[in-house]
Amino acid sequence: MPESNIPIGGIFSQSFTPLGYRATVSSATGTLDWQPLLDHLDLVAPPVAAAAQRLPCAQVATIDATLADTAAFCTAYDIALETSANCVIVAGRRGEATRYAAVLVLATMRADINGVVRKELDARKCSFAPQEAAVALTGMEFGGITPLGLPEGWPVLVDDAVLAAGEVVIGSGLRRSKLLVPAGRLLGLPNARGLTLAS
């Protein structure tokens, strides 16, 4: 393989032409038209818009809502999976009490829900929150849930790999748009903390 095709700072997809390999680099920005979130609050869910000042550096871009799921989104808009972060809502239970939290991990990794996350929530049992509950409690669309604008008091657990990724793409609360943020700024959200959550 020619030296120019060695991946640097992204993921290469290659196609062969008569002149050799043609490579394109996937990144966090991809082919989307990113705009300042604070100037386009109509593109995100109401709870996200209300909390937008907490991430004034965030950018927003519209997408096809049918392509919101991670694999389809990254393929369609040339976004590297390693820069796409998924936010899932978990429910930790101890006795009659249920405690909800958001867990943010890269699309290429899986969170240790029954290990690290359960212990962090001091729960006897821990699982993904049912879809209906996640949507009703957050005021966001399923497939677009994001750590920005969550109910007061919810822990936001951010995997160390997300924090090390630089800029990451996260949900906007709606399936028809995405947010681009410097990952380290996520620790400025209420009740946010970085942990080794995934493998």
C-alpha positions as CSV (number, residue, x, y, z in Angstrom):
1,M,0.0,0.0,0.0
2,P,1.4,3.5,-0.9
3,E,2.7,5.4,2.1
4,S,0.1,8.1,1.5
5,N,-2.7,5.7,2.4
6,I,-1.5,5.1,6.0
7,P,-4.4,6.3,8.3
8,I,-3.6,9.5,10.2
9,G,-6.2,11.2,12.4
10,G,-9.2,9.3,10.9
11,I,-10.5,6.2,9.2
12,F,-9.8,5.6,5.6
13,S,-12.3,4.2,3.2
14,Q,-10.6,3.2,-0.1
15,S,-11.6,2.6,-3.6
16,F,-9.4,1.5,-6.4
17,T,-9.0,3.6,-9.5
18,P,-6.7,3.2,-12.5
19,L,-4.4,5.7,-10.9
20,G,-4.3,3.8,-7.6
21,Y,-6.1,4.1,-4.3
22,R,-8.4,7.0,-3.5
23,A,-8.8,7.6,0.2
24,T,-11.3,9.7,2.1
25,V,-10.9,10.5,5.8
26,S,-13.8,10.2,8.2
27,S,-13.8,12.7,11.1
28,A,-16.0,14.2,13.7
29,T,-17.2,16.9,11.4
30,G,-17.8,14.7,8.3
31,T,-19.8,16.3,5.5
32,L,-22.3,18.1,7.7
33,D,-22.9,21.9,7.8
34,W,-22.2,22.7,11.5
35,Q,-23.6,25.9,12.9
36,P,-23.5,27.5,16.4
37,L,-26.1,25.9,18.6
38,L,-27.0,29.1,20.4
39,D,-28.1,30.6,17.0
40,H,-30.2,27.6,16.1
41,L,-32.1,26.5,19.2
42,D,-35.1,25.5,17.0
43,L,-33.2,22.5,15.7
44,V,-33.0,20.8,19.1
45,A,-35.4,19.4,21.7
46,P,-36.8,22.0,24.2
47,P,-34.9,20.7,27.2
48,V,-31.7,20.9,25.2
49,A,-32.5,24.4,24.0
50,A,-33.2,25.5,27.6
51,A,-29.8,24.2,28.7
52,A,-27.8,25.3,25.7
53,Q,-25.9,28.0,27.6
54,R,-24.2,25.2,29.5
55,L,-22.3,24.3,26.3
56,P,-21.9,27.6,24.5
57,C,-19.3,26.0,22.2
58,A,-21.6,23.4,20.9
59,Q,-22.5,23.3,17.2
60,V,-25.6,21.8,15.6
61,A,-26.3,20.3,12.2
62,T,-29.5,18.9,10.6
63,I,-29.7,15.4,9.4
64,D,-32.2,13.0,7.8
65,A,-34.1,11.7,10.8
66,T,-34.3,8.2,9.2
67,L,-30.5,8.1,9.4
68,A,-30.2,9.0,13.1
69,D,-29.1,5.6,14.3
70,T,-25.3,5.5,14.7
71,A,-24.2,3.1,11.9
72,A,-26.4,4.7,9.3
73,F,-25.6,8.2,10.4
74,C,-21.8,7.7,10.4
75,T,-21.9,6.0,6.9
76,A,-24.2,8.7,5.4
77,Y,-22.3,11.7,6.7
78,D,-18.7,10.4,6.8
79,I,-18.4,10.6,10.5
80,A,-15.9,8.3,12.2
81,L,-17.4,5.9,14.7
82,E,-14.6,6.7,17.1
83,T,-15.9,10.3,17.3
84,S,-19.6,9.4,17.7
85,A,-20.8,9.1,21.3
86,N,-24.0,7.3,22.3
87,C,-26.0,8.5,25.3
88,V,-28.1,5.8,27.0
89,I,-30.4,6.2,30.0
90,V,-29.9,3.5,32.7
91,A,-32.1,2.7,35.7
92,G,-30.5,1.6,39.0
93,R,-32.7,0.0,41.5
94,R,-32.3,-0.7,45.2
95,G,-35.4,-1.8,47.0
96,E,-38.3,0.3,45.9
97,A,-36.1,3.2,44.9
98,T,-35.1,3.8,41.2
99,R,-32.2,6.1,40.2
100,Y,-31.7,7.2,36.6
101,A,-28.5,8.3,35.0
102,A,-27.1,9.0,31.6
103,V,-24.1,7.0,30.3
104,L,-22.0,8.3,27.5
105,V,-19.7,5.9,25.5
106,L,-18.2,5.9,22.1
107,A,-20.1,4.0,19.4
108,T,-17.3,1.5,19.1
109,M,-17.5,0.5,22.8
110,R,-20.0,-1.1,25.3
111,A,-20.7,0.3,28.7
112,D,-20.3,-2.1,31.7
113,I,-23.9,-1.5,33.0
114,N,-24.0,-4.3,35.5
115,G,-20.5,-3.6,36.8
116,V,-19.0,-0.1,37.0
117,V,-22.3,1.7,36.3
118,R,-24.3,-0.3,38.9
119,K,-21.6,0.4,41.6
120,E,-21.4,4.0,40.7
121,L,-25.2,4.4,41.2
122,D,-25.1,2.3,44.4
123,A,-27.7,0.1,43.0
124,R,-28.5,-3.6,43.5
125,K,-29.7,-4.0,39.9
126,C,-29.0,-1.8,36.9
127,S,-30.4,-2.0,33.3
128,F,-31.2,0.2,30.4
129,A,-34.3,2.3,31.1
130,P,-37.3,1.2,29.1
131,Q,-37.7,3.3,25.9
132,E,-41.0,4.8,27.0
133,A,-39.6,5.9,30.3
134,A,-36.5,7.4,28.8
135,V,-38.5,9.4,26.4
136,A,-41.1,10.6,28.9
137,L,-38.5,11.5,31.6
138,T,-36.1,13.3,29.3
139,G,-38.5,15.1,27.0
140,M,-36.3,13.9,24.1
141,E,-36.8,11.5,21.2
142,F,-35.5,8.0,21.4
143,G,-32.4,7.8,19.3
144,G,-31.6,11.4,20.0
145,I,-31.2,11.5,23.8
146,T,-28.2,13.6,24.9
147,P,-26.5,14.5,28.2
148,L,-27.4,18.2,27.7
149,G,-30.7,19.2,29.3
150,L,-31.4,16.1,31.4
151,P,-33.6,16.2,34.5
152,E,-32.0,17.9,37.5
153,G,-30.0,15.6,39.7
154,W,-29.4,12.9,37.2
155,P,-25.7,11.7,37.1
156,V,-24.0,12.0,33.7
157,L,-21.3,9.3,33.5
158,V,-18.8,10.0,30.7
159,D,-16.4,7.2,29.7
160,D,-12.8,8.1,29.6
161,A,-12.5,7.2,26.0
162,V,-15.1,9.8,25.1
163,L,-13.1,12.5,26.9
164,A,-9.9,11.4,25.1
165,A,-11.6,11.6,21.7
166,G,-11.4,15.4,21.2
167,E,-14.5,16.6,19.4
168,V,-17.4,14.2,19.5
169,V,-20.9,14.0,17.9
170,I,-23.8,13.5,20.3
171,G,-27.6,13.7,20.1
172,S,-29.6,16.9,20.1
173,G,-32.7,15.5,21.8
174,L,-34.3,15.1,18.3
175,R,-33.5,12.5,15.6
176,R,-33.3,15.3,12.9
177,S,-30.1,16.9,14.2
178,K,-26.8,16.2,15.9
179,L,-24.5,18.2,18.2
180,L,-20.7,18.6,17.9
181,V,-18.9,19.4,21.1
182,P,-15.4,19.3,22.6
183,A,-15.7,16.2,24.8
184,G,-13.9,17.7,27.8
185,R,-16.6,20.4,28.1
186,L,-19.1,17.6,28.9
187,L,-17.6,17.5,32.4
188,G,-19.0,21.0,32.9
189,L,-22.5,19.7,32.9
190,P,-24.3,19.3,36.2
191,N,-23.5,16.0,38.0
192,A,-21.1,14.9,35.2
193,R,-18.0,12.9,35.9
194,G,-15.5,10.9,33.9
195,L,-15.0,7.2,34.5
196,T,-13.7,4.1,32.8
197,L,-17.1,2.7,31.9
198,A,-16.6,0.7,28.7
199,S,-14.5,-1.8,26.9
